[in-house]
Amino acid sequence: MRPDHDPSGGIPPHRLLVLPAVFILLVAAVPWLVGYYVDGGWPHRPREVEGELTVSGLTLVLGWWIITLIRREQRSTARHLAQLERLTLTDPLTGLGNRRALERDLPRALQLSQRIEVPIALLYMDIDKFKDINDHSGHAVGDETLRLLGAVLRTCSRLGTDVAYRVGGDEFVMTLVSDRAGAEVVAQRAAQDFFRRSPRHSTLSYGVVVWDGKSSAALLLDEADTRMYQSRFGTAWRHEPDWVRSRETL
């Protein structure tokens, strides 16, 4: 968001300065107008001209200073509002977008996908037996596991096309500009990397759906969530003696 952007969608800040600028110009012109109508003409004597120019010049300088202060305050306020908006859309533990950010971004992503005619996939992930991690290893290990998955998803994301979110608890969502095969590859890579790097070698369950061009954002998200739960015992990456396996997503 640009510093001078108005999040409320109202009148742009620079337009709000037009009225005070016009007022200052009128104030600067008042001595000249008064002299013209009272004395019947513009001042001719050097001292009168010098006096009028001095008053008008001081008025303009003072007005410019006031407008500069207003403009500076507008930019500072806009920056603070932008920071506040970012905070409300960011999960503080992982640094990923939160559910509110997903609900804002997903409809936009679907519209863009339809406009430029590219496929968009939704990857819904859940950490297996996360409650056991918190219960047996403590919440510090649980938090580190969540942070680690956030870092893994950022690594797997392609800048400008893929975006990851933590939507609550141990549930994560990623939007990808990809078909099903590409989304599956990303999911498998993320699951393998997460298994290797997580403190307790945790596994993931995930569901992949590709937008059909008709479903709403909410319906698409529900479908991905459903597929993730269907895959809980069938497609999660599991640890066996020396290898990790997966099965085809439902």
C-alpha positions as CSV (number, residue, x, y, z in Angstrom):
1,M,0.0,0.0,0.0
2,R,1.3,3.4,-0.9
3,P,1.8,5.9,2.0
4,D,-0.6,8.3,0.5
5,H,-3.3,5.7,-0.2
6,D,-6.6,6.3,1.6
7,P,-7.7,2.9,3.0
8,S,-11.2,4.1,3.5
9,G,-11.7,4.6,-0.3
10,G,-12.8,8.2,0.3
11,I,-11.4,11.4,-1.2
12,P,-7.7,11.1,-2.0
13,P,-5.6,13.0,0.6
14,H,-4.0,15.4,-2.0
15,R,-7.5,16.5,-3.1
16,L,-8.3,17.5,0.4
17,L,-5.5,20.1,0.2
18,V,-7.2,21.9,-2.7
19,L,-9.6,23.9,-0.5
20,P,-7.0,25.2,2.0
21,A,-4.6,26.0,-0.9
22,V,-7.4,28.1,-2.6
23,F,-8.2,29.8,0.6
24,I,-4.5,30.8,1.1
25,L,-4.3,32.2,-2.4
26,L,-7.5,34.3,-1.8
27,V,-6.0,35.6,1.5
28,A,-2.8,36.5,-0.3
29,A,-4.8,38.3,-3.0
30,V,-7.1,40.2,-0.5
31,P,-4.8,43.3,-0.1
32,W,-4.5,43.7,-3.8
33,L,-8.3,43.4,-4.3
34,V,-9.1,45.7,-1.5
35,G,-6.7,48.3,-2.9
36,Y,-8.1,47.9,-6.4
37,Y,-11.8,48.5,-5.3
38,V,-11.2,51.0,-2.5
39,D,-8.5,53.2,-4.3
40,G,-9.9,52.6,-7.7
41,G,-6.9,50.8,-9.1
42,W,-3.7,48.9,-8.5
43,P,-1.0,50.4,-6.3
44,H,1.5,52.4,-8.3
45,R,3.9,53.9,-5.7
46,P,6.9,51.7,-5.0
47,R,6.3,51.7,-1.3
48,E,2.7,50.6,-1.7
49,V,3.7,47.9,-4.1
50,E,6.5,46.7,-1.8
51,G,4.1,46.6,1.1
52,E,1.5,44.6,-0.8
53,L,4.1,42.2,-2.1
54,T,5.5,41.7,1.4
55,V,2.1,40.9,2.9
56,S,1.2,38.6,0.1
57,G,4.6,36.8,0.2
58,L,4.4,36.2,3.9
59,T,0.9,34.9,3.5
60,L,2.0,32.5,0.8
61,V,5.0,31.3,2.7
62,L,2.9,30.7,5.9
63,G,0.3,28.9,3.8
64,W,2.9,26.7,2.1
65,W,4.3,25.8,5.5
66,I,0.8,24.9,6.9
67,I,0.0,22.8,3.8
68,T,3.4,21.0,4.1
69,L,2.6,20.1,7.8
70,I,-0.9,18.9,6.8
71,R,0.6,16.8,4.0
72,R,3.2,15.3,6.3
73,E,0.6,14.4,8.8
74,Q,-1.5,12.8,6.1
75,R,1.4,10.6,5.0
76,S,2.2,9.6,8.5
77,T,-1.4,8.7,9.3
78,A,-1.6,6.7,6.0
79,R,1.6,4.8,6.9
80,H,0.3,3.9,10.4
81,L,-3.0,2.7,8.9
82,A,-1.1,0.6,6.4
83,Q,1.0,-0.9,9.2
84,L,-2.2,-1.6,11.2
85,E,-3.8,-3.3,8.2
86,R,-0.8,-5.5,7.7
87,L,-0.8,-6.5,11.3
88,T,-4.5,-7.5,11.1
89,L,-3.8,-9.6,8.1
90,T,-0.7,-11.4,9.4
91,D,-0.3,-14.4,11.7
92,P,2.2,-13.2,14.3
93,L,3.7,-16.7,14.9
94,T,4.6,-17.7,11.4
95,G,4.6,-14.4,9.6
96,L,2.2,-15.8,7.0
97,G,-1.2,-14.3,6.1
98,N,-4.1,-15.2,8.4
99,R,-7.6,-16.3,7.6
100,R,-8.8,-12.8,7.2
101,A,-6.0,-12.2,4.6
102,L,-7.1,-15.4,2.8
103,E,-10.7,-14.4,2.7
104,R,-9.6,-11.1,1.2
105,D,-7.1,-12.5,-1.3
106,L,-8.8,-15.7,-2.6
107,P,-11.7,-14.0,-4.4
108,R,-9.2,-11.6,-6.1
109,A,-7.0,-14.6,-7.1
110,L,-10.0,-16.4,-8.6
111,Q,-11.0,-13.3,-10.6
112,L,-7.5,-12.9,-11.9
113,S,-7.3,-16.6,-12.8
114,Q,-10.5,-16.2,-14.8
115,R,-9.4,-13.0,-16.5
116,I,-6.0,-14.2,-17.6
117,E,-7.1,-17.8,-18.1
118,V,-4.6,-19.6,-15.9
119,P,-5.5,-22.5,-13.5
120,I,-5.4,-21.8,-9.8
121,A,-5.1,-24.6,-7.2
122,L,-5.8,-24.6,-3.4
123,L,-3.7,-26.7,-1.1
124,Y,-5.1,-27.3,2.4
125,M,-2.7,-28.8,5.0
126,D,-2.9,-30.0,8.5
127,I,-0.1,-31.2,10.9
128,D,-0.8,-34.8,12.0
129,K,-1.2,-35.4,15.7
130,F,-0.3,-31.8,16.5
131,K,-2.2,-32.0,19.8
132,D,0.1,-34.8,20.9
133,I,3.1,-32.6,20.1
134,N,1.8,-29.9,22.4
135,D,0.8,-32.4,25.1
136,H,4.0,-34.5,25.2
137,S,6.6,-32.0,24.1
138,G,5.2,-28.7,25.3
139,H,3.8,-25.7,23.5
140,A,7.3,-24.3,22.8
141,V,8.0,-27.3,20.5
142,G,4.5,-26.9,19.1
143,D,5.1,-23.3,18.3
144,E,8.4,-24.1,16.7
145,T,6.7,-26.7,14.6
146,L,4.2,-24.2,13.3
147,R,7.0,-21.6,12.6
148,L,8.9,-24.3,10.7
149,L,6.0,-25.2,8.5
150,G,5.5,-21.5,7.8
151,A,9.1,-21.2,6.7
152,V,8.8,-24.4,4.6
153,L,5.8,-23.0,2.8
154,R,7.5,-19.7,2.1
155,T,10.4,-21.7,0.6
156,C,8.1,-23.7,-1.6
157,S,6.2,-20.6,-2.8
158,R,7.0,-18.9,-6.1
159,L,7.2,-15.2,-5.6
160,G,4.3,-13.4,-7.1
161,T,2.1,-16.4,-7.8
162,D,1.9,-18.6,-4.7
163,V,0.8,-17.4,-1.3
164,A,0.7,-19.3,2.0
165,Y,-1.6,-18.6,4.9
166,R,-2.1,-20.0,8.4
167,V,-5.9,-20.2,8.8
168,G,-6.0,-21.4,12.4
169,G,-4.4,-23.8,14.8
170,D,-2.3,-26.2,12.8
171,E,-4.1,-25.6,9.5
172,F,-2.4,-24.0,6.6
173,V,-3.6,-23.0,3.1
174,M,-1.6,-22.2,-0.1
175,T,-2.9,-20.7,-3.3
176,L,-1.0,-21.7,-6.4
177,V,-1.1,-20.7,-10.0
178,S,-0.9,-24.3,-11.1
179,D,-2.8,-27.3,-12.3
180,R,-3.3,-30.3,-10.1
181,A,-0.1,-32.0,-11.0
182,G,2.0,-29.0,-10.2
183,A,0.1,-28.4,-6.9
184,E,0.7,-32.1,-6.0
185,V,4.5,-31.6,-6.6
186,V,4.5,-28.6,-4.3
187,A,2.6,-30.4,-1.6
188,Q,4.9,-33.4,-1.7
189,R,8.0,-31.2,-1.6
190,A,6.6,-29.3,1.3
191,A,5.7,-32.4,3.2
192,Q,9.1,-34.0,2.7
193,D,11.0,-30.8,3.7
194,F,8.7,-30.4,6.8
195,F,9.2,-34.0,7.8
196,R,13.0,-33.6,7.7
197,R,13.2,-30.3,9.4
198,S,10.4,-30.4,12.0
199,P,11.5,-31.0,15.7
200,R,9.5,-34.3,16.0
201,H,9.6,-35.3,12.3
202,S,6.0,-34.5,11.9
203,T,3.9,-35.4,8.9
204,L,1.2,-33.6,7.0
205,S,-2.2,-34.4,5.7
206,Y,-3.2,-32.3,2.7
207,G,-6.0,-31.9,0.1
208,V,-5.6,-30.4,-3.3
209,V,-8.4,-28.9,-5.4
210,V,-8.3,-26.9,-8.7
211,W,-10.8,-24.2,-9.3
212,D,-13.4,-25.1,-11.8
213,G,-14.1,-21.5,-12.8
214,K,-17.5,-21.5,-11.2
215,S,-17.3,-22.3,-7.5
216,S,-17.2,-19.5,-5.0
217,A,-14.1,-18.9,-2.8
218,A,-15.9,-20.2,0.3
219,L,-17.0,-23.4,-1.5
220,L,-13.5,-24.0,-2.9
221,L,-12.0,-23.6,0.5
222,D,-14.5,-26.0,2.0
223,E,-13.8,-28.6,-0.7
224,A,-10.1,-28.4,0.0
225,D,-10.7,-28.7,3.7
226,T,-12.9,-31.8,3.1
227,R,-10.3,-33.4,0.9
228,M,-7.6,-32.8,3.5
229,Y,-9.7,-34.6,6.1
230,Q,-10.5,-37.4,3.7
231,S,-6.8,-37.9,3.2
232,R,-5.9,-37.8,6.9
233,F,-5.2,-41.6,6.9
234,G,-4.5,-42.1,3.3
235,T,-2.3,-39.5,1.7
236,A,-0.3,-37.9,4.5
237,W,3.4,-38.3,4.3
238,R,4.4,-40.9,6.8
239,H,7.8,-42.0,8.2
240,E,8.8,-45.6,7.7
241,P,12.2,-47.0,8.6
242,D,14.3,-45.3,6.0
243,W,11.8,-43.6,3.6
244,V,8.8,-41.4,3.4
245,R,5.9,-42.4,1.2
246,S,2.7,-40.9,-0.1
247,R,-0.5,-42.1,-1.8
248,E,-2.5,-40.3,-4.5
249,T,-4.8,-37.6,-3.2
250,L,-8.5,-38.4,-3.3
